[in-house]
Amino acid sequence: MDSNSFDSILIFQNIHSVLKAEKILKGKNIFYDVVPVPKEIDSSCGMAIGIKSMEMDIVKNVLSTYKFEVKGIYLQKNGRFIRYE
């Protein structure tokens, strides 16, 4: 599925963290994709995890169980990304 199918983006400190989060989510059968970070959000790490907002609570719970820190979560609304929480 392409990145346009996701309406939420999880930003991490670096690519290593993105890959670690990907491994965790893959093991939990959560639908996600590694996507480019939209430039309007952040330019420090070029990749992020895209998910559907309806899975947000599940993803947050899974990552927190592993004590995994997310730098930022953004929801797409009206073509723009808005920081979640």
Secondary structure, DSSP 4 states (H G I P E B T S, - for coil): --GGG--EEEE-SSHHHHHHHHHHHHHTT---EEEEPPTTT-SSSSEEEEE-GGGHHHHHHHHHHTTPPPSEEEEEETTEEEE--
